[in-house]
Amino acid sequence: MAYSMEEFIREAHQQFLHGLTPDERRAFLEQLSPEERLRGLGPEERLRGLGPEERLRGLTPDQIKAYLKKFEH
C-alpha cells in the first residue's frame, strides 16, 4: 500500500505535537477551531468522555429506535 499525503501530514502533525511541552500544546490547540481540533479523529475518539445522553443529543427518538432495532434478535 502506498504512503499517502494524508498519512504524511497526519504523522508530521503528531511528531510536531509530541515535541511540544503540555503548555505549548494547549496554546497551539486553543488557536484551532473545534472542527479543526477534531479533524482526523475517528468517531470513538471524538465521543470519548461524553456520557450516553450527550452522545444521543441531536438524534430524534425515531432515529434512536431505528438504531436499537438493529440489535434485536
PEDADA-V298181 format. One record per backbone hydrogen bond with DSSP energy under -1.0 kcal/mol. CO is the residue of the C=O (numbers start at 1). NH is the residue of the N-H. E is the energy in kcal/mol with one decimal. If there is no record, write none. Layout:
co=(CO;CO)
nh=(NH;NH)
e=(E;E)
This chain:
co=(4;5;6;7;8;9;10;11;12;13;14;15;17;21;22;23;24;25;26;28;29;33;34;35;38;42;43;47;51;52;53;56;60;61;62;63;64;65;67;68;69)
nh=(8;9;10;11;12;13;14;15;16;17;18;19;20;25;26;27;28;29;30;31;32;37;38;39;41;46;47;50;55;56;57;59;64;65;66;67;68;69;70;71;72)
e=(-2.1;-2.7;-2.5;-2.5;-2.5;-2.5;-2.2;-2.5;-2.4;-2.8;-2.5;-1.1;-1.3;-2.9;-2.4;-2.3;-2.4;-2.7;-2.1;-1.0;-1.2;-2.3;-1.7;-1.2;-2.2;-2.2;-1.8;-2.3;-2.2;-1.9;-1.1;-2.3;-2.1;-2.6;-2.4;-2.0;-2.5;-2.0;-1.1;-1.7;-1.3)
